[in-house]
Amino acid sequence: MTDVKSMTKAELAAYLGGMGEKPFRAKQLYEWLQVHRIRSYEEATNLPAALRKRLSEEAPLTVLAPLAVQRSRIDNTAKTLFALPDGEAIESVAMHYRFGLSVCVSSQAGCDRGCIFCASGIGGLSRNLTASEMLEQVYAVSAQEGEAVKRVVVMGSGEPFLNYENLHRFLTILTDKEGFGLGTRHVTVSTCGIVPRILDFARDFPQAGLAVSLHAPTQEKRERIMPRAAGDYGLKELIGAARTVTEQTGRKITFEYALIGGLNDGEEDARALAALLKGMLCVVNLIPVNPVTERRLREPNKTDVREFKKNLETSGINVTIRREMGRDIDGACGQLRHRNSRGERTC
């Protein structure tokens, strides 16, 4: 089946042109899909009935069905479980800030990176998500929350840069002024460190935010915490790529650092991390590890977190501490899961 919701304007024009339709029909359909966000071709009232019928038969619309919504009693964060057309299911998170609604999007059903603090990879990787499935998360969450989306972070389940073609389409449509129209500076993509794609992303979306999951100041510790990512690309290569990106774009990189009690949260770790990042245009976002039942990692105490932050700042590194939202509904960093269409964990 053809997936028109994943098509750029040019691709849609070529597709409809192959049907014998005039160019203006592509513009009309693109607006219905990405601006009005129709869930049925019958809503596209200025398209001929014959075209709507043909599209319904040849290119059924990708529509994600919400299976369940959990809402935090602490901060109003909402985690939505969406059924995918093939029986897989993914989770997305709506976070309410002073600036407005931020949506955390998944890019894969599951994950194969095996990071020891993350629930998303426990069941392994099933498949990549299409651009339309990523767009649908944004559109459905916006409708569910009754708010315009002000920010999108690709930080849900999966490694976005291992699904780069679909990620590229998603971001192209999302930031198209004639499409969804979100400013590129209001998008951040997180990666565990796929070096070639980091460089591609900086070239393709230089104004977008880049967050790199670092989690350790040495190659040895990084291999213990995130074995697949560290095994594919060494720390020296990753940091070299990050420095190249900051020099090319002039934009700050965020290094995400999950603090795991007794593993990577000591004074020696802080000093090694400061030395690794010295002179780079960056900020370290500290994330006290969130509880995942199967992992049984120790969360650092607040004193250790403050001390780690202080040691970095003393060495001239910009530091923030992640405000964890939705923790009481397993919607915080590292807690999103891979599920099936019945809402069951795949682990």
N, C-alpha and C positions, 0 to 999 in steps of 0.2 A: 504493500500500500504506500501511496505517496504522502509525505508529511509536509503539508504546505506551511504549517505554523513554524517549522524550523527553517524556512526559506528566507533569504535576504530579498530585498526588493528586486534586484537584478534577476535572481533565480526564479522568483515568482513570475516576473514578466516573461521570461523564457518559457516557463511551464505553460502559462496561459496562451502564450503566442503559439505554442505547439498544438493547442486546441483550436486555433483559428480565431482567438479572441483579440480584440484591439488592446493596445497598450494601457489605455486608461482603466481597463477592468482590473489590471494588476494593482494599480494604485488604490482602487476602491477596495479590493479584497484585502490588501495589506493593512489598510486602515481598520477594516472590520476585525481583523485578527489581532493586531498589536495595539491599537488605540482603544477601540470599543470592546475588545477581548470577548468576542462572541463565543458561545458554547454550542451553537447550532447554526448551520448555514441559513436556516429559515429567518434568522435575525438580520441577515444581510439583504435588506429589503430593496436596495437599488441594483442588485444583480438579477439578471433574467432568471425566471423559474427553471428553465432548461439547464442553465449553468449551475444553479444551486443543486439540482438533482444529480447532475453528472459529478460534481465535486463530492457530494455525499456518498456516491458509489465508489469513486476512484480514490478519494483523498479524505477519508473520515477524520474529523478533528480530534487531536489529542486533548483529552479532558481528564484531569486527575480528580478522583473522587475522594473526598475526606472520609476516612474511616472512623477517626476519633480525634478529639481535641482535648488536651489537658491544659488547664490554666493555673498558673502559680498564684497562690494566695499571698505571696510575699511581694511580688513586683509586677503582676499582671502579664508576665511572659506567657505566651501560648505555644505549645508544641502540637503540631498537626501531623497525624499519620495519614499518608496518601497512598491509595491503591494505584499501582501502575497497570497498564492494559494487559500485561502478560502474567499477572498474579504476584509479581514482586511488590514490595512496598517500601517507602522511604519516609523519613521525617524531616520537617522543616520547622523553623522557630521564628516567631514574631516577637520582637523586643521593642518595648516602648521607652523612648528616651525623650528628653526635653525638646530635642530638635525634630522629633517625629518618629515614624515607624521604620524600623530596620528589620530586614528579613534575612535569615540565615538559610542558605540554599544548599542542598545536597547535589553532588555532581555524578555520583555512582551509586548503584545499589550494592551496598557493602564496600569493602576495601581489602586490598591484599598487602598493605604495608606492614601490618603486624606490630604497630607501636604498642608498648606494654601498658600504657595508661588509657587506651582508647577502646570503647565498646564497639565502635563501628566495624572493626575488622574481625571481631570474634567469629562471625559466621563466614568469613571470607568474602570474595568478590563474586557477584553474579554477573553484572554487566554495566556498561556505561549508560548514562542517561542521555537522551536526545536533547537538542536545544529546546524543543517544545516542552519537554518534561521539566526542564529547568525554568523556563518562562512561566509555565503553569503554576509552579510553586509560588512565584512572586505574585501572579495575578490572583490566584485563589486566596492567598493569605491577605492581600490587600482587601479583597471583597469580604472576607471573613471578619477582619478587624474594622471594616468601615472607614479606612484611612488610606490616603495616598502614601505610597512608599517613598521614603526619603533617602534610604541607603540600602544597599544589597551587599552582603558578605558571602562569598562562596567558601564556607567553612563547615558545612555539614558533612555527611558521610561521603567518603571517597577522596581520591587524589585528583584534583581538577586537571593538573597538567598531564595526567595519563589519559585524559579525555579531551585533548586540546582542540581538535577540530570542532567538536560540539560546543565546547566552552567558547571558542572564538565566535561561532554563530550566535550563541546566546548573548554574549556581551555586545556584539555588533547590533543586534536588534534592540536589546535593552537600552543602549545608549544612542540609538538613532533618533534624531529630533523629529522625524516623521513616523517613528515607531513608538516605543514606550516613553522615550525621551528623558531617561535618567542621566544626569551629568556623570561623565566618566570619573570625575574625582570623588563621586559618591559610591564607587564600587571598590571593594577590596577582595583579592583572591589570595587564599592561603595554600601554600605548597610545602610538602615535606622535603623538597630540595631536588627537583628534577632539573638539573642544570641547563640542558639545552633549551628547555621550554621556558625557563626563567629569562633567558636572553631573548627568546622569541616574543614573550609577553611584553618585555620592556620596549621592544621595537613596535609591536602591534598596538599596544595600549599604554603609551608612556605616561599618561596622566592618571591611570588607575593606581590604586594602592596595592602594594605587594607585602604579604606577610609570610615569613619563612619560619617553619617549625624547626627550631634548633635543639632545644631541650638538653644540651650538654656542651661543655666547653672543649672536650677532647674527642678524638675519633673513637677511642676505646669505649668511653662511656656512651657515646652516641650509638654505637653498635649494640650495646646492651639495651638501650631504651627504644630505639627504632631501627631494628636490624636490616630490614629491606632497604629503607631509604639510605642509611649510612653505608650499606654494602654496595649500592649502585653508584653512589657518588661520594667521594671522600670529603672530609671537612675542609681541607685546603682548597679543593676545587670549588666547593659550594661558596665559601667566603670570597674567593676570587671572583666568581660570577656576581655575587651581591655587590661587591665594590664596583665592578664594571657597570652594573645597572644604576647605581647612585650617581656615578660620573656621567653617564649618558642622559639620564632623565632629570637630574637635579632634585629628585624626590627622595624623601626619607623612607628607608625600609624598616618594617617592624619585624623584630625577631621574637617569636613566641617561645617562652621558656616555662615548661611545666615543672614546678618545684615538687620533687618527690622526696619525702622525708628520709634522710640517711643515705640517699643515693647521689643527688646532684645539688644539694642545698647548703653545702658547707662553705666556709670562708675561702678555702682553697679553690673551690669551684667558681666562686664569684671573682676572685682575682684572675683566674685563668680565662674566664669569659671576658673580663674587661680588657685583658691583653689581646685576645683574639679580635675584638671589635674596635680596638683603639684607632681613632682618627676617621672612622666611618660615619657617614650621615645616616644615623639609625636611632631607633628606640627599642629597648628591651621591654617586652610586656610579660611580666611575671604572672603565672597562673598556678596558684596552689592546687595541686592535683585533686580532681573531683572523684568522689567514690564511684567505683565500678565493682560490683559484687564479685565477679570472677577474678579480678586482678589483685585485690587485697594489698594495694600499695598504701604506704603511710603518708597522710597529709601532714605537711610541716606545720608547726605551731606558729602563731602570729608573730612571736618574738623573732623566730628564725627568718621569717619572710621579711620583716622590717630590717633585720641585720643584713640580709643578702642585698636588699635594695640599697642600703646605706653604703655597703662596700663597693657596689657598682658606681654609685653617684660620686663617691670619694675619688674614683678613678676617672671621672669625667664622662660617664656613660648616662644618657638619658634613660629614665626608667619609669614605667607605670605598673600598677598592679591591677590585673583584670577584675572588673566588677562582674562577678558571676551572676547571671540572670537565669531564672528557671531551674535552679538546682534542685528544688523540692519536687520537680516533675521530671527529673533526669533529662533536662533540656540544656544543661550547661556544657562547656567545652569538654569533649571526649566522652559524652554520655549518650549521644544519639546512636541508635541501633539499626541494624539491618533486620527487616521483618518480612513476613509474607502477607498476602492480602487478607488473611484472617487476623492480622495483628499479632501473630506469634513471633517470638524471638527465633532467629535462625541459628541458635547456638545451644 
